[in-house]
Amino acid sequence: MEFIKSAHSQNYHPPYAFLLMLTINDNRLKKIKVDKMDLDGFEAISVPEEQLDAFNNCVTFVKEEKL
């Protein structure tokens, strides 16, 4: 949400309709290949397509917020 607020304050309006907040099991996440990066001052990960099923198994809770 901080990223979206920051984008709006800089007169950038990303075309997002929903914000998904995921709770992740860190022990499971450590076992799969993901690329971690800094994205505009926020920690982000990129999950390769072949790892998506394994990543989905790391998700323990999802909260969806309409923007």
Buried (B, 14 or more C-beta within 10 A) or exposed (E): EEBBEEBEEEEEEEEEEEEEEEEEEEEBBEEBEBEEEEEEEEEEEEBEEEBEEBBEEBBEEEEEEEE
